Amino acid sequence: MCSSTGWNSNACQHQGRYECLLEAGIGERGIVPPGRGWNRHNFGPLTVPENSYFMMGDNRDNSSDSRFWGFVPRENIVGKAWIIYFSWDGAQLKRRFWQVIRFNRLLNFIR
């Protein structure tokens, strides 16, 4: 979940990149190819409606999440995450697959 009811978030294109800023001032950057229009990589500002959630996928740059299909109503959330099944460092794509696996995070319980 990226944000919940009443949070304001903004994502805008800046020099071929996007930045997602939450009201708290936390930001993340990722690549957006030049010339892309208003889409899941380049959107905002928006305000999350009451009793709704903005969900962001674990593969932020290639996910069909709330930037694609919209907000999730509270009544549609039926559980919570309880385990990290798999984790890898996508920033290290030039290395071999088994070298980017975060073995210390595999199968860890979320408290």
C-alpha positions in Angstrom: 0.0 0.0 0.0 1.4 3.4 -1.0 -1.2 5.6 0.7 -4.5 5.5 2.4 -7.6 7.7 2.9 -7.0 11.4 2.7 -3.3 11.2 1.7 -2.2 13.4 -1.2 0.3 12.0 -3.6 1.8 13.5 -6.7 3.9 12.0 -9.5 5.3 14.1 -12.2 7.8 13.8 -15.0 11.1 15.6 -14.4 13.9 15.2 -17.0 12.7 11.8 -18.2 12.1 10.5 -14.7 9.0 10.4 -12.5 8.9 11.2 -8.8 6.2 10.0 -6.4 5.8 12.3 -3.5 3.6 11.6 -0.5 2.4 14.4 1.7 5.0 13.3 4.3 7.7 14.2 1.8 8.9 10.7 1.0 10.0 10.3 -2.6 10.9 7.6 -5.0 12.4 8.0 -8.5 12.2 5.7 -11.5 12.8 5.9 -15.2 10.0 7.1 -17.6 10.9 7.1 -21.3 10.8 10.6 -22.9 7.6 11.4 -24.8 5.3 9.2 -22.6 2.0 10.8 -21.8 -0.2 10.8 -18.8 -0.1 7.2 -17.6 0.8 5.0 -14.6 4.3 6.4 -14.7 3.4 10.0 -15.0 0.2 11.0 -13.1 -1.2 13.2 -10.3 -1.8 15.0 -8.2 -4.5 12.9 -6.6 -6.2 12.5 -3.2 -7.2 9.1 -2.0 -11.0 9.0 -1.3 -12.4 8.1 2.1 -12.4 4.3 2.8 -10.1 3.7 -0.1 -6.4 2.7 -0.6 -3.8 3.4 -3.2 -1.9 0.2 -3.9 1.5 0.0 -5.5 2.9 -3.2 -6.9 6.2 -4.7 -5.7 7.6 -4.1 -9.2 6.8 -0.4 -9.2 8.2 0.4 -12.7 6.3 -2.5 -14.4 3.1 -3.1 -12.3 -0.5 -2.8 -13.1 -1.5 -1.3 -9.7 -3.7 1.6 -8.6 -1.9 3.8 -11.1 -3.5 1.6 -13.7 -6.8 0.3 -12.3 -7.6 2.9 -9.6 -8.2 3.0 -5.8 -9.2 -0.1 -3.8 -12.3 0.2 -1.6 -11.7 -0.9 2.0 -14.3 -3.6 1.7 -12.3 -5.3 -1.0 -9.3 -5.8 1.3 -9.7 -9.3 2.8 -6.4 -10.0 4.4 -2.9 -8.8 5.1 0.6 -9.8 4.1 2.3 -12.2 6.5 5.4 -13.5 4.7 8.0 -12.3 2.2 8.1 -15.1 -0.3 10.8 -13.8 -2.6 13.0 -10.8 -2.8 15.7 -9.6 -5.2 17.6 -6.4 -6.0 16.3 -5.2 -9.3 18.9 -2.4 -9.4 21.6 -5.1 -9.9 20.1 -6.5 -13.2 23.5 -6.7 -14.9 24.5 -9.4 -12.4 23.5 -13.0 -12.7 20.0 -13.9 -11.3 21.2 -15.8 -8.2 23.6 -13.0 -7.3 20.7 -10.5 -6.9 18.5 -12.7 -4.7 18.2 -11.3 -1.1 18.5 -14.6 0.7 18.3 -12.9 4.1 14.7 -11.8 3.3 13.4 -15.0 1.7 10.5 -16.6 3.6 10.6 -14.0 6.5 7.5 -13.4 8.4 6.1 -9.9 8.5 5.2 -8.7 12.0 
